[in-house]
Amino acid sequence: MRILEICVDLDGGGIDRYLLNYCSRISDIQFDFVVVDNKKIGILENPLYALGCNIYRVPRQSKGIKEYYKALKKIMLENKYDAVHCHLGYRGAVALYCAKKCGIKTRITHAHIAYEPENCRLKLRRKLFTFLTKLLSTELAACGVDAAKWLWGEGLYKKGKVIIHNNAIEVKKFGFSDSNRIEKRRELGIGDDVFAVGHVGRLCDQKNQIRLLDIFVQINKINPASQLFLVGRGEKEKAILEKAQLLSIEDKVHFLGIRDDVAQLLSAFDVFVFPSTHEGLPFTLIETQCNGLYALSADTVTPLVKVSECVEFISLDESDKIWADKAFRLGEKGHNKSAVYDVIKAGYDIETQASELKKYYFNCVKAKE
């Protein structure tokens, strides 16, 4: 069986790690990937190449629908895929139309986000393209209940027309480790007195790192030995650095870039702060809970992500000081080593979930034969 996964990039974001986690554990399926053309080689591309996957680049839709469609059509016709799994949400209509015209009978569209801020024009656009996406998809999926209801509609979700695929992780890898904590704190120059505030996410408006800097200023007032560690990269990196300089905290804010040791870094942090403006069911909060690292998250995130006591929610309307007070209090608790069992119980163990996804793929394709 051959399946084409369509996504934005493979640079270590939540969707990308979801794909690597599952594809590396599913046999008897040839996975290939389409990513939006860019100059950067995503951090997860080499691991996927090592698994035997092919990775194709296509032009952005914004640079011309005709060229985008033409590139997709060439890939789909040459490889004769059994299914296409599109991770672009309602923005995947063109790719799905191409797949249908190329004779690919199984077309899965995956919702990975919920309650994206939008004005009337953007909402109307989403509604229109969601309608088209539904028509062109043979299967609808989502990372969580909120994402399913927001994009595909509560009616379809209640009728069982949307399948939830958990953002499962390798729980053994993400569990807390004293040795990892010692090693990574030494590597990063984190002294014993340092209160390490961690954050993992693309440096973009959605993840709200600009606000995180204001919160960190207040944390630093509580404990002047505090330091902030940002894992990820993105279009807002320059703006975040400039804001840190404006706040005179640039020596306390560390840009770690894209990392392949996030599991180990979580053990080094004292608290995790996550002020996203909108999410589906964020992969990273499952990882922090598996690690037992306490996290303070904006309540824009679905409460369904909370599967242990290691996540606390707070409104973005609350002051930076209140955020800081709560974050510092959570950080004083240390790591909860038993939280990993809550993550497993909630169905986020990749070993179990990978076999379920494999069955899903085979059943979807077989039903269209």
Protein Blocks (a to p, Z undefined) as FASTA:
>chain_A
ZZddddfblnhpaklmmmmmmmmmcghiacdddddddfbdcfklmmmmmnopacdddddf
klopklmmmmmmmmmmmnopabdcdfeljmlmmmmmmmmmnopabdcdddfbehiacdfk
lmmmmmmmmmmmmmmpmbdcdfbfklmmmmnopklmmnopaccddddddfklmpccfklm
mmmmmmnopafklccddddddddfklommmmmmmmmmmmmmmmmbccddedddjklmmmm
mmmmmnopmmmpccebjafklmmmmmmpmbdcdfbfbdcbdfklmmmmmnopacdddfkb
cfklpmbfkbccddfkbcfklmmmmmmmmmmnopafklmmmmmmnopafklmmmmmmmmm
mmmmmmmZZ
